[in-house]
Amino acid sequence: MESRKILSILVENTPGLTSRISGLFSRRGYNIDSFSAGVTADPRYTRCTIVTHGDEQILEQIVKQVTKLTDVVDLKVLNHKNSVTRELMLVKISAVNTDRQDILTIVEIFHGKVVDVTHDSMVLEVTGSQDKLAAFLDMLADYDILELARTGVTGLTRGADDVVILSD
């Protein structure tokens, strides 16, 4: 049975890092559903969040293989109990004056923002779980979506017990 894993990987910030990680996945035929990365509070390190799927054996193999990469400092599997995860989505929709108030109501319900408005369109921003973003898109089904961009999931574990202390 296929399931999904969210991997939070702390890595040394070195050139070619994303290439090495994605190369590991492609060489072994593993799929990346989403990938996000950014420098941490310490610029020597980057945190990558990868969402992948497969059966339990494949997911265990992915964790083992990623952990073996030389730049990997720490790897955590994020789940609903031990972590906080979010994704950012921008949606550009066609919007004329008669639609705007209804659209604003939907945006408000989902605690989103209107980040751009033109005479014929609006760009909306929503952050949250993938379920929340799917529900937001479902509410926009009656409108013409012109463009859509998603960051992919990012996340951190809860609490201070599981934090990796980096030394100089």
Residue pairs with C-beta under 8 A, 6 or more apart in sequence:
1 55
1 56
2 53
2 54
2 55
3 53
3 54
3 55
3 56
3 59
4 33
4 51
4 52
4 53
5 51
5 52
5 53
5 59
5 62
5 63
5 77
6 49
6 50
6 51
6 77
6 78
6 79
6 83
6 85
6 153
6 155
7 48
7 49
7 50
7 51
7 52
7 62
7 63
7 66
7 75
7 76
7 77
7 78
8 47
8 48
8 49
8 75
8 76
8 77
8 78
8 83
8 155
8 156
8 157
9 21
9 47
9 48
9 49
9 50
9 66
9 72
9 74
9 75
9 76
10 40
10 45
10 46
10 47
10 72
10 73
10 74
10 75
10 164
11 17
11 21
11 45
11 46
11 47
11 48
11 69
11 71
11 72
11 73
12 44
12 45
12 46
12 71
12 73
13 39
13 43
13 44
13 45
13 46
14 71
17 37
17 46
17 48
17 71
18 35
18 37
18 48
20 69
20 71
21 35
21 48
21 50
21 66
21 69
22 32
22 35
24 30
24 65
24 66
24 69
25 31
25 32
25 52
25 62
28 61
28 62
28 65
30 52
30 54
30 58
30 62
31 52
31 53
31 54
32 50
32 51
32 52
33 51
33 52
33 53
33 152
34 49
34 50
34 51
34 87
34 150
34 152
34 153
35 48
35 49
35 50
35 51
35 152
36 48
36 49
36 151
36 152
36 153
36 154
37 46
37 47
37 48
37 49
38 46
38 47
38 154
39 45
39 46
40 46
40 47
42 166
44 166
45 73
45 166
47 154
49 78
49 85
49 152
49 153
49 154
49 155
50 66
51 152
51 153
52 59
52 62
53 59
54 62
63 75
63 77
66 72
66 75
67 75
73 164
73 166
74 164
76 83
76 157
76 162
78 85
78 155
78 156
78 157
82 157
82 158
82 162
83 155
83 156
83 157
83 158
84 155
84 156
84 158
85 129
85 153
85 154
85 155
86 127
86 128
86 129
86 153
86 154
86 155
87 127
87 128
87 129
87 130
87 133
87 150
87 151
87 152
87 153
87 154
88 125
88 126
88 127
88 150
88 151
89 125
89 126
89 127
89 133
89 136
89 148
89 149
89 150
89 151
90 115
90 123
90 124
90 125
90 147
90 148
90 149
90 150
91 123
91 124
91 126
91 136
91 137
91 140
91 145
91 147
91 148
92 116
92 121
92 122
92 123
92 124
92 145
92 146
92 147
92 148
93 103
93 121
93 122
93 124
93 140
93 143
93 144
93 145
93 146
94 120
94 121
94 143
94 144
94 146
95 103
95 117
95 120
95 121
95 122
95 143
96 120
99 143
100 122
103 122
103 124
103 140
103 143
104 114
106 136
106 139
106 140
107 113
107 114
107 124
107 126
109 139
110 126
110 128
110 132
110 135
110 136
110 139
111 126
111 128
112 124
112 125
112 126
112 127
112 136
113 124
113 125
113 126
114 122
114 123
114 124
114 125
115 123
115 124
115 125
116 122
116 123
117 123
121 146
126 132
126 133
126 136
128 136
130 153
133 150
137 145
137 148
157 163
